């Protein structure tokens, strides 16, 4: 099995393929019928649910620790948010998925939480699962014309703070490491630049704030330019 090399050709190709799919597949459905768009949304939901089941089997059942397979990672909450958005069309679900789906999912596509790269099934699953989160967000933006506003940054951070406290409590009960609150994730990623545990939590939170405002910045610039 090949060790993951984030600068290797197979991973770079995987990232490019994911980005192109996220950008262009939703655009293909812009002028499609409402039924076709609903089928597309349903396929995203189904793929995300299958990915969650595979996560539980691979990380929980196969490791003989079901606690490790629960949908309690940040990307799991982003998955739930985009599914709930599709089912309810409630904007708050889009807001959470926009900021933390893009931040968490995007980071996971660039630096997967896996020791091995292609063709390791865990790597492939991770890339597909996180791509589908971002594709769901792209669907909402391109087809439903959703977008964030400045007030939504604070709203998303509030939701994330509540979920962070919940996840920290669940980690304490289950002896797990969801959101990587107990230990940093394996592999090369942004946490490699952060302080040792547990101070990395503070660094992660600061990074989340900066990333959220950075994600909103293009909209701020666009709104200012349009006056």
C-alpha positions as a printed Julia matrix, in Angstrom:
227×3 Matrix{Float64}:
   0.0    0.0     0.0
   1.39   3.39   -1.01
   1.94   5.99    1.71
   0.05   9.23    1.13
   2.19  11.88   -0.56
   0.26  15.14   -0.82
   2.68  16.3    -3.53
   2.49  13.01   -5.42
   0.9   12.88   -8.91
  -1.98  10.59   -7.89
  -3.06  12.9    -5.06
  -2.67  16.06   -7.13
  -4.78  14.44   -9.89
  -7.39  13.45   -7.26
  -7.58  17.01   -5.92
  -7.9   18.5    -9.43
 -10.63  15.98  -10.3
 -12.52  16.84   -7.1
 -12.31  20.59   -7.72
 -13.47  20.26  -11.33
 -16.4   18.07  -10.26
 -17.43  20.54   -7.53
 -17.34  23.49   -9.94
 -18.71  22.09  -13.17
 -21.21  19.34  -12.33
 -23.64  21.72  -10.53
 -23.28  24.19  -13.42
 -24.39  21.47  -15.82
 -27.73  21.27  -13.99
 -28.44  25.02  -13.84
 -30.67  25.0   -16.92
 -31.97  21.47  -16.35
 -35.54  20.71  -15.39
 -36.61  20.85  -11.77
 -36.97  17.06  -11.8
 -33.38  16.62  -13.02
 -32.15  18.98  -10.3
 -34.07  17.0    -7.68
 -32.54  13.76   -8.94
 -29.09  15.36   -8.75
 -29.75  16.5    -5.15
 -31.02  13.01   -4.28
 -27.84  11.44   -5.67
 -25.74  13.76   -3.5
 -27.78  12.81   -0.43
 -27.56   9.08   -1.19
 -23.8    9.24   -1.78
 -23.29  11.14    1.48
 -25.38   8.62    3.42
 -23.5    5.68    1.9
 -20.25   7.4     2.86
 -21.48   7.75    6.46
 -22.35   4.04    6.62
 -18.93   3.15    5.22
 -17.29   5.42    7.79
 -19.11   3.65   10.61
 -18.16   0.23    9.24
 -14.52   1.06    8.48
 -13.73   3.22   11.5
 -16.11   1.65   14.02
 -16.95  -1.97   13.23
 -13.65  -3.01   11.65
 -11.66  -1.43   14.48
 -13.84  -3.15   17.1
 -14.57   0.28   18.59
 -18.01   1.44   17.48
 -17.4    4.7    19.3
 -14.86   5.68   16.62
 -17.38   5.37   13.8
 -20.06   7.75   15.02
 -20.92  10.8    12.86
 -19.36  13.33   15.22
 -16.54  14.83   13.16
 -16.94  18.38   11.86
 -17.35  17.06    8.31
 -20.07  14.71    9.58
 -21.99  17.71   10.9
 -21.43  19.46    7.56
 -22.8   16.35    5.85
 -25.9   16.44    8.06
 -26.27  20.17    7.42
 -26.23  19.89    3.62
 -28.62  16.91    3.7
 -31.0   18.82    5.98
 -30.72  21.83    3.69
 -31.78  19.74    0.7
 -34.7   18.29    2.65
 -35.91  21.52    4.27
 -34.32  24.35    2.22
 -33.68  26.13    5.54
 -30.93  28.65    5.02
 -29.18  28.11    8.38
 -28.21  24.6     7.3
 -26.64  26.04    4.15
 -24.73  28.61    6.21
 -23.15  25.95    8.42
 -22.34  23.72    5.44
 -20.91  26.68    3.5
 -18.39  27.75    6.12
 -17.48  24.44    7.7
 -18.14  22.2     4.73
 -15.78  24.28    2.6
 -13.23  24.78    5.39
 -13.25  21.22    6.74
 -14.09  19.4     3.53
 -11.67  21.45    1.48
  -8.86  20.83    3.94
  -9.67  17.12    3.97
  -9.52  16.94    0.18
  -6.11  18.65    0.17
  -4.74  16.78    3.21
  -6.77  13.58    3.82
  -6.76  12.07    7.3
  -5.22   8.8     6.11
  -1.75   7.28    6.16
  -2.15   5.71    2.71
  -2.96   7.25   -0.64
  -4.52   5.89   -3.83
  -5.7    3.11   -4.27
  -6.37   2.67   -0.52
 -10.15   2.42   -0.06
 -10.1    4.79    2.91
  -8.38   7.43    0.77
 -10.83   7.02   -2.11
 -13.81   7.15    0.24
 -12.46  10.26    1.96
 -11.97  12.09   -1.32
 -15.42  11.17   -2.64
 -17.2   11.91    0.64
 -15.68  15.35    1.1
 -16.13  16.18   -2.58
 -19.84  15.46   -2.25
 -20.13  17.8     0.75
 -18.69  20.63   -1.31
 -20.77  19.64   -4.32
 -23.86  19.97   -2.14
 -22.75  23.46   -1.12
 -22.04  24.3    -4.76
 -25.52  23.09   -5.7
 -27.07  25.47   -3.17
 -24.96  28.36   -4.46
 -25.28  27.74   -8.2
 -28.78  26.31   -8.54
 -30.58  27.75   -5.48
 -28.65  31.05   -5.61
 -27.73  30.86   -1.93
 -24.91  32.99   -0.51
 -23.59  34.06    2.89
 -23.76  37.56    4.41
 -21.53  39.16    7.04
 -23.92  38.36    9.87
 -23.77  34.69    8.85
 -20.11  34.42    9.86
 -20.95  35.02   13.53
 -23.98  32.74   13.21
 -21.88  29.89   11.8
 -19.22  30.34   14.49
 -21.92  30.26   17.17
 -23.32  26.99   15.84
 -19.82  25.56   15.63
 -19.04  26.64   19.21
 -22.14  24.87   20.54
 -21.24  21.73   18.58
 -17.63  21.96   19.76
 -18.72  21.88   23.4
 -21.07  18.97   22.64
 -18.29  17.08   20.85
 -15.8   17.74   23.66
 -18.32  16.28   26.11
 -18.88  13.24   23.86
 -15.13  12.7    23.57
 -14.88  12.71   27.36
 -17.64  10.1    27.67
 -16.58   7.86   24.78
 -12.8    8.23   24.98
 -12.67   9.37   21.37
 -10.94  12.12   19.4
 -13.7   13.73   17.31
 -12.83  17.12   15.86
  -9.27  16.12   16.85
  -9.83  17.85   20.18
  -7.8   15.31   22.17
  -5.0   14.72   19.66
  -3.93  16.18   16.34
  -4.84  14.21   13.18
  -2.25  11.99   11.56
  -0.47  12.99    8.38
   0.6   16.35    6.97
  -2.03  19.0     7.68
  -2.56  22.45    9.13
  -2.35  21.2    12.74
   1.31  20.33   12.16
   1.98  24.06   12.48
   0.03  24.4    15.73
   1.04  24.09   19.37
   1.02  20.7    21.13
  -2.2   19.32   22.64
  -4.34  20.65   24.26
  -3.33  24.17   23.19
  -3.93  23.24   19.56
  -7.66  23.61   20.28
  -7.21  27.34   20.75
  -5.18  27.52   17.56
  -7.85  25.52   15.71
 -10.57  27.91   16.9
  -8.56  30.97   15.85
  -7.92  29.33   12.49
 -11.65  28.63   12.12
 -12.47  32.3    12.72
  -9.88  33.46   10.19
 -10.99  30.89    7.6
 -14.66  31.82    7.97
 -13.97  35.5     7.39
 -11.63  34.61    4.52
 -14.43  32.6     2.9
 -16.77  35.58    3.2
 -14.16  38.09    1.92
 -14.92  37.63   -1.82
 -18.59  38.42   -1.16
 -17.61  41.48    0.91
 -15.39  42.75   -1.9
 -18.1   42.07   -4.5
 -20.78  43.86   -2.45
 -18.51  46.87   -1.93
 -17.67  47.02   -5.64
 -21.37  46.99   -6.53
 -21.94  49.79   -4.06
